Amino acid sequence: MHYLTLGLAIMFEVIATSMLKATDGFSRIGLTLAMFACYLCSFYFLTLTIRLMPIGIVYAIWAGLGIVLVAIAGAVIYKEMLDVPAILGICCIIVGVIIINVFSKTVSH
C-alpha cells in the first residue's frame, strides 16, 4: 500500500512541476489552479506514505524519482534536451533510489 501512495505522490508532483512552465508565471489561471491541485494531491499522498515509511527514505525516493521524471517530461514536452553530464547525474539519482529500495533495512518491503 505504501508504494501505491508514494507512486501517486510522485505522479502528482511530476505533473504539477511539469505544468509550472505552462502556467506562464501563473498568468494562465486554469493551468495554475490545476498545478496547485496536483501539488495538493501530491502532498496528501506523501503524508499517507510517511505514516508507513521513514520520512527520510520517502523524501529521497519522492524527490529522486521526481527529478528524473520531470527531466524526462521536460525533454518530451518542452524539447529541453539534456547533455551528457546531466544524464550521468540523473543516472546516479536512479542508482541511489535503487540502492535505497533494495539494500536499506529502513524500507519495509
MDAnalysis code that builds the backbone (N, CA, C; Angstrom):
import MDAnalysis as mda
import numpy as np

u = mda.Universe.empty(327, n_residues=109, atom_resindex=np.repeat(np.arange(109), 3), trajectory=True)
u.add_TopologyAttr("name", ["N", "CA", "C"] * 109)
u.add_TopologyAttr("resid", np.arange(1, 110))
u.add_TopologyAttr("resname", ["MET", "HIS", "TYR", "LEU", "THR", "LEU", "GLY", "LEU", "ALA", "ILE", "MET", "PHE", "GLU", "VAL", "ILE", "ALA", "THR", "SER", "MET", "LEU", "LYS", "ALA", "THR", "ASP", "GLY", "PHE", "SER", "ARG", "ILE", "GLY", "LEU", "THR", "LEU", "ALA", "MET", "PHE", "ALA", "CYS", "TYR", "LEU", "CYS", "SER", "PHE", "TYR", "PHE", "LEU", "THR", "LEU", "THR", "ILE", "ARG", "LEU", "MET", "PRO", "ILE", "GLY", "ILE", "VAL", "TYR", "ALA", "ILE", "TRP", "ALA", "GLY", "LEU", "GLY", "ILE", "VAL", "LEU", "VAL", "ALA", "ILE", "ALA", "GLY", "ALA", "VAL", "ILE", "TYR", "LYS", "GLU", "MET", "LEU", "ASP", "VAL", "PRO", "ALA", "ILE", "LEU", "GLY", "ILE", "CYS", "CYS", "ILE", "ILE", "VAL", "GLY", "VAL", "ILE", "ILE", "ILE", "ASN", "VAL", "PHE", "SER", "LYS", "THR", "VAL", "SER", "HIS"])
u.atoms.positions = np.array([
    [0.821, -1.198, 0.000],
    [0.000, 0.000, 0.000],
    [0.866, 1.264, 0.000],
    [2.004, 1.224, 0.757],
    [2.817, 2.435, 0.852],
    [3.482, 2.786, -0.472],
    [3.797, 1.794, -1.306],
    [4.377, 2.110, -2.612],
    [3.319, 2.676, -3.559],
    [2.059, 2.286, -3.378],
    [0.981, 2.863, -4.178],
    [0.811, 4.345, -3.844],
    [0.734, 4.663, -2.553],
    [0.571, 6.075, -2.176],
    [1.803, 6.893, -2.552],
    [2.979, 6.307, -2.425],
    [4.198, 7.006, -2.829],
    [4.204, 7.220, -4.344],
    [3.796, 6.223, -5.093],
    [3.714, 6.358, -6.550],
    [2.746, 7.457, -6.966],
    [1.615, 7.539, -6.281],
    [0.647, 8.600, -6.576],
    [1.218, 9.971, -6.215],
    [1.919, 10.051, -5.093],
    [2.544, 11.317, -4.697],
    [3.556, 11.762, -5.749],
    [4.352, 10.831, -6.237],
    [5.346, 11.145, -7.260],
    [4.657, 11.564, -8.560],
    [3.650, 10.824, -8.960],
    [2.942, 11.129, -10.202],
    [2.358, 12.543, -10.179],
    [1.650, 12.885, -9.088],
    [1.058, 14.222, -8.999],
    [2.115, 15.318, -8.927],
    [3.230, 15.044, -8.263],
    [4.301, 16.038, -8.182],
    [4.932, 16.272, -9.543],
    [5.133, 15.221, -10.296],
    [5.722, 15.344, -11.635],
    [4.775, 16.107, -12.562],
    [3.498, 15.806, -12.492],
    [2.518, 16.534, -13.314],
    [2.526, 18.014, -12.943],
    [2.478, 18.299, -11.637],
    [2.441, 19.694, -11.185],
    [3.699, 20.448, -11.592],
    [4.848, 19.855, -11.360],
    [6.101, 20.533, -11.692],
    [6.237, 20.721, -13.196],
    [5.796, 19.751, -13.959],
    [5.840, 19.874, -15.413],
    [4.901, 20.968, -15.913],
    [3.836, 21.235, -15.181],
    [2.883, 22.282, -15.562],
    [3.390, 23.695, -15.233],
    [4.382, 23.798, -14.367],
    [4.864, 25.120, -13.950],
    [5.195, 26.016, -15.139],
    [5.892, 25.496, -16.107],
    [6.286, 26.285, -17.273],
    [5.061, 26.724, -18.070],
    [4.083, 25.836, -18.175],
    [2.873, 26.126, -18.945],
    [2.002, 27.196, -18.294],
    [2.156, 27.413, -16.983],
    [1.347, 28.448, -16.325],
    [1.776, 29.848, -16.720],
    [2.952, 29.967, -17.349],
    [3.469, 31.254, -17.821],
    [3.490, 32.280, -16.681],
    [4.205, 31.894, -15.624],
    [4.323, 32.798, -14.465],
    [3.011, 32.973, -13.720],
    [2.207, 31.946, -13.688],
    [0.886, 31.930, -13.040],
    [-0.123, 32.853, -13.731],
    [0.144, 33.256, -14.965],
    [-0.776, 34.141, -15.680],
    [-1.919, 33.368, -16.342],
    [-1.767, 32.061, -16.484],
    [-2.837, 31.230, -17.051],
    [-3.544, 30.551, -15.885],
    [-4.654, 31.136, -15.476],
    [-5.300, 30.773, -14.210],
    [-5.759, 29.318, -14.172],
    [-6.296, 28.798, -15.264],
    [-6.751, 27.402, -15.274],
    [-5.616, 26.428, -15.028],
    [-4.518, 26.626, -15.743],
    [-3.353, 25.761, -15.549],
    [-2.736, 25.951, -14.164],
    [-2.762, 27.178, -13.673],
    [-2.226, 27.451, -12.335],
    [-3.033, 26.721, -11.271],
    [-4.350, 26.767, -11.390],
    [-5.203, 26.058, -10.420],
    [-5.010, 24.547, -10.513],
    [-4.882, 24.036, -11.729],
    [-4.642, 22.601, -11.907],
    [-3.299, 22.207, -11.306],
    [-2.291, 23.063, -11.491],
    [-0.971, 22.785, -10.929],
    [-1.040, 22.721, -9.405],
    [-1.701, 23.710, -8.793],
    [-1.830, 23.710, -7.334],
    [-2.610, 22.492, -6.846],
    [-3.644, 22.091, -7.579],
    [-4.423, 20.905, -7.204],
    [-3.538, 19.647, -7.238],
    [-2.684, 19.560, -8.247],
    [-1.775, 18.403, -8.337],
    [-0.771, 18.402, -7.193],
    [-0.238, 19.586, -6.843],
    [0.673, 19.649, -5.695],
    [-0.054, 19.253, -4.410],
    [-1.289, 19.697, -4.250],
    [-2.072, 19.343, -3.063],
    [-2.265, 17.830, -2.986],
    [-2.613, 17.211, -4.098],
    [-2.762, 15.749, -4.137],
    [-1.440, 15.062, -3.819],
    [-0.364, 15.589, -4.370],
    [0.946, 15.000, -4.120],
    [1.280, 15.005, -2.638],
    [1.097, 16.151, -2.000],
    [1.414, 16.237, -0.570],
    [0.468, 15.389, 0.272],
    [-0.787, 15.260, -0.154],
    [-1.718, 14.401, 0.569],
    [-1.219, 12.948, 0.557],
    [-0.878, 12.441, -0.630],
    [-0.396, 11.067, -0.719],
    [0.962, 10.899, -0.040],
    [1.751, 11.955, -0.043],
    [3.031, 11.907, 0.667],
    [2.797, 11.749, 2.170],
    [1.812, 12.452, 2.713],
    [1.523, 12.322, 4.151],
    [1.025, 10.923, 4.492],
    [0.278, 10.309, 3.575],
    [-0.164, 8.931, 3.817],
    [1.028, 7.975, 3.830],
    [1.981, 8.229, 2.943],
    [3.147, 7.350, 2.839],
    [4.028, 7.441, 4.074],
    [4.221, 8.651, 4.609],
    [5.123, 8.781, 5.763],
    [4.529, 8.208, 7.038],
    [3.277, 7.830, 7.000],
    [2.711, 7.086, 8.135],
    [3.275, 5.666, 8.181],
    [3.703, 5.172, 7.027],
    [4.113, 3.778, 6.899],
    [5.612, 3.580, 6.683],
    [6.311, 4.652, 6.292],
    [7.740, 4.557, 5.989],
    [8.463, 5.741, 6.622],
    [9.749, 5.611, 6.879],
    [10.523, 6.727, 7.431],
    [10.549, 7.912, 6.459],
    [10.374, 9.113, 6.988],
    [10.261, 10.308, 6.153],
    [11.502, 10.550, 5.296],
    [12.674, 10.264, 5.812],
    [13.898, 10.475, 5.041],
    [13.961, 9.589, 3.809],
    [13.536, 8.349, 3.956],
    [13.516, 7.409, 2.835],
    [12.444, 7.819, 1.830],
    [11.269, 8.153, 2.334],
    [10.171, 8.584, 1.465],
    [10.587, 9.800, 0.655],
    [11.180, 10.778, 1.317],
    [11.558, 12.007, 0.625],
    [12.656, 11.739, -0.405],
    [13.596, 10.881, -0.079],
    [14.663, 10.561, -1.033],
    [14.092, 9.925, -2.298],
    [13.164, 9.004, -2.136],
    [12.549, 8.344, -3.290],
    [11.678, 9.331, -4.056],
    [10.846, 10.090, -3.344],
    [9.926, 11.056, -3.960],
    [10.694, 12.111, -4.744],
    [11.691, 12.687, -4.118],
    [12.465, 13.736, -4.781],
    [13.312, 13.159, -5.915],
    [13.958, 12.029, -5.676],
    [14.831, 11.437, -6.686],
    [14.079, 11.052, -7.944],
    [13.007, 10.310, -7.774],
    [12.234, 9.911, -8.946],
    [11.537, 11.110, -9.575],
    [11.137, 12.071, -8.753],
    [10.542, 13.297, -9.294],
    [11.506, 14.030, -10.204],
    [12.759, 14.147, -9.780],
    [13.780, 14.811, -10.596],
    [13.944, 14.097, -11.937],
    [14.060, 12.800, -11.880],
    [14.268, 12.017, -13.102],
    [13.062, 12.162, -14.045],
    [11.873, 12.011, -13.511],
    [10.678, 12.053, -14.351],
    [10.396, 13.450, -14.889],
    [10.667, 14.484, -14.097],
    [10.484, 15.852, -14.593],
    [11.499, 16.152, -15.693],
    [12.715, 15.667, -15.552],
    [13.716, 15.846, -16.612],
    [13.260, 15.166, -17.906],
    [12.695, 13.981, -17.787],
    [12.167, 13.282, -18.964],
    [10.989, 14.056, -19.550],
    [10.088, 14.525, -18.695],
    [8.941, 15.311, -19.169],
    [9.407, 16.582, -19.875],
    [10.423, 17.241, -19.325],
    [10.964, 18.441, -19.963],
    [11.503, 18.152, -21.345],
    [12.154, 17.005, -21.487],
    [12.698, 16.624, -22.786],
    [11.580, 16.303, -23.779],
    [10.558, 15.592, -23.313],
    [9.476, 15.166, -24.208],
    [8.520, 16.320, -24.519],
    [8.072, 17.025, -23.496],
    [7.049, 18.061, -23.675],
    [7.637, 19.364, -24.206],
    [8.732, 19.810, -23.599],
    [9.289, 21.125, -23.917],
    [10.544, 21.062, -24.786],
    [10.928, 19.858, -25.196],
    [12.116, 19.666, -26.050],
    [13.386, 20.219, -25.406],
    [13.487, 20.106, -24.079],
    [14.668, 20.548, -23.331],
    [15.620, 19.365, -23.191],
    [16.497, 19.244, -24.139],
    [17.406, 18.102, -24.175],
    [18.526, 18.246, -23.144],
    [18.901, 17.129, -22.571],
    [19.939, 17.093, -21.544],
    [21.279, 16.749, -22.169],
    [22.347, 17.305, -21.592],
    [23.684, 16.942, -22.066],
    [24.183, 15.728, -21.282],
    [25.346, 15.245, -21.658],
    [25.890, 14.017, -21.061],
    [26.068, 14.140, -19.541],
    [26.651, 15.233, -19.012],
    [26.784, 15.326, -17.554],
    [25.426, 15.286, -16.831],
    [24.410, 15.912, -17.413],
    [23.076, 15.875, -16.797],
    [22.524, 14.456, -16.792],
    [22.704, 13.760, -17.877],
    [22.224, 12.371, -17.964],
    [22.968, 11.489, -16.966],
    [24.270, 11.679, -16.847],
    [25.046, 10.904, -15.868],
    [24.579, 11.197, -14.442],
    [24.318, 12.459, -14.147],
    [23.820, 12.826, -12.821],
    [22.478, 12.189, -12.523],
    [21.603, 12.186, -13.504],
    [20.292, 11.559, -13.335],
    [20.443, 10.051, -13.147],
    [21.380, 9.450, -13.850],
    [21.645, 8.013, -13.652],
    [22.103, 7.739, -12.214],
    [22.914, 8.632, -11.660],
    [23.345, 8.482, -10.261],
    [22.150, 8.552, -9.310],
    [21.205, 9.426, -9.598],
    [19.993, 9.520, -8.773],
    [19.214, 8.212, -8.839],
    [19.057, 7.670, -10.033],
    [18.334, 6.408, -10.205],
    [19.019, 5.289, -9.427],
    [20.341, 5.220, -9.519],
    [21.093, 4.201, -8.780],
    [20.884, 4.380, -7.279],
    [20.890, 5.613, -6.806],
    [20.663, 5.879, -5.382],
    [19.301, 5.404, -4.915],
    [18.269, 5.660, -5.703],
    [16.921, 5.204, -5.349],
    [16.870, 3.677, -5.333],
    [17.518, 3.034, -6.288],
    [17.549, 1.560, -6.319],
    [18.267, 1.019, -5.085],
    [19.394, 1.605, -4.738],
    [20.141, 1.158, -3.553],
    [19.281, 1.277, -2.299],
    [18.579, 2.390, -2.163],
    [17.706, 2.580, -1.003],
    [16.661, 1.473, -0.948],
    [16.012, 1.217, -2.063],
    [14.913, 0.255, -2.079],
    [15.357, -1.190, -1.962],
    [16.522, -1.514, -2.475],
    [16.969, -2.901, -2.459],
    [17.738, -3.247, -1.187],
    [18.586, -2.326, -0.719],
    [19.507, -2.678, 0.364],
    [19.199, -2.059, 1.724],
    [18.436, -0.993, 1.770],
    [18.185, -0.348, 3.051],
    [17.231, -1.179, 3.908],
    [17.597, -1.353, 5.146],
    [16.745, -2.090, 6.075],
    [15.641, -1.202, 6.659],
    [15.695, 0.113, 6.380],
    [14.651, 1.008, 6.878],
    [13.433, 1.037, 5.975],
    [13.530, 0.431, 4.787],
    [12.396, 0.356, 3.871],
    [11.683, -0.960, 4.132],
    [10.386, -0.869, 4.418],
    [9.615, -2.097, 4.630],
    [9.148, -2.611, 3.283],
    [9.506, -3.854, 2.981],
    [9.189, -4.425, 1.670],
    [7.932, -5.265, 1.728],
])
